[in-house]
Amino acid sequence: MVKIIAVIPARGGSKGIKNKNIRIIAGHPLIAYSIKAGLSVKRVDRVICTTDSPEIAEIAKNYGAEVPFLRPKKLALDDTPDYPVFKHLLDYLKEEKYIPDIVLHLRPTSPVRFKQDIEKAIKIFINTSGADSLRTVCKSPLTPYKMWRKKGKYLKPILSLRSVREPYNMPRQKLPIVYWQTGYLDIFRYQSFRKYRSMTGKKILGYEISSEYAVDIDKEEDLERAEYLVKNTKCIKP
């Protein structure tokens, strides 16, 4: 039996939107949507929230998540990456003799998810034994082959294409399709996490979703868009 946990990292501080992770949309705090997403999938054994905030911890428990500890403040800074946060949690679980096979990363800032997507992504990942991780992506409306960086007073292309001379002067349709990673869902294998000390490892599967549902809440208008989608789609709701 494959052991799967869903992890929701939710720190108390946020610069763009105050108390972002517990802002109310469609009658529920933002974090509740990610908790419910984890709880709605039968293959998920445990749904765990890692937070430094007593207020978020209480709300998370009320919606059915485990909150085994309050995360140290040094792991809840503006520039804290995901890896040490997850390592802290997985080390804690190892101490209690629980080691999952697969970890789902459900960001509270992406509340619009559909059960069939999560279940399908898990199935694909389990059936692809060589994969270290899976990320949800959507087609990008912008191409990096037409992007630049400044070097002194001149521009330099960010990327080049061996098969195409001056890709920045080519029609977009002639260039490779590129994808933008979303916060909808990430999955990684516990053993790969330990082996590579990485959230992704080397072999990363892509699971494509519609850009319509690629919500990443960073500004007030993102909250409005998320609330509209929650109210007008069949996404997972608390």
C-alpha positions, 0 to 999 in steps of 0.5 A, a space after each residue: 500500500 502506497 503511503 501518501 500525505 498532503 502537506 499544506 505550508 502556511 506561514 502567518 506573515 505575508 507582505 502583499 496581502 495581510 493574513 493572506 492564508 486565512 482571508 475569507 473567500 466564498 465563506 471560508 478561509 483560503 487555507 480551508 480549500 487546500 485542506 479539503 482538497 487533501 481530505 477529498 482524495 481517498 488515497 491520501 492518508 494524512 493531511 498536515 499543515 505546517 505553520 508558525 501561526 497559532 491562529 492558522 493552526 487552530 483554523 487548520 485543525 477545525 477544517 480537519 488537518 493535523 497540525 503536529 507542531 508550530 513551525 520555528 520562526 526561522 523557517 517562516 521568513 519571507 525568503 524561506 524556500 520550500 525545501 527546509 520547511 518540508 525537511 523539518 516536517 518529514 524529519 518530525 514524521 520520521 521521529 514518530 516512525 512514519 515515512 510516506 512514499 509520496 508527498 503532495 504539496 498543496 499551496 494555500 494560495 491556489 484554492 481552485 482545484 478539481 478532484 479528478 485532476 488530483 486523482 489523475 495526477 497521483 495515478 500517473 505519478 505512481 505508474 511512472 516509477 522513474 519519476 522523482 516529482 510531478 508539477 502542474 503546468 499550463 501553456 505560457 502565453 509568453 515565450 522565453 525565446 523573446 525575452 531579454 536581459 540587460 548587459 550594460 547598455 545592450 540587450 542579450 537574449 535569455 535563451 538561444 535555439 540551436 535549430 533557429 537563427 535569431 528566434 526572437 525575430 521569428 513568429 511565436 508559432 515557429 518556436 517551441 511550446 513552453 509551459 509555466 509552472 503553477 501552484 495547483 499541485 506538486 507531487 514528489 517521492 520521499 526517497 527522491 527528496 532525501 536522495 537529491 535534497 530537492 523538492 523536484 529531483 531530476 525527472 519531473 513529470 508535467 501535468 497540464 491544466 487550463 490556465 483558467 484555473 491556474 490561480 496564484 493569490 498574490 494581490 487583492 484582484 487574485 482573491 476576487 478571481 479565485 472567489 468567482 471561480 470557487 462560486 462558478 465551478 465544480 472545484 473542491 469546496 469546504 
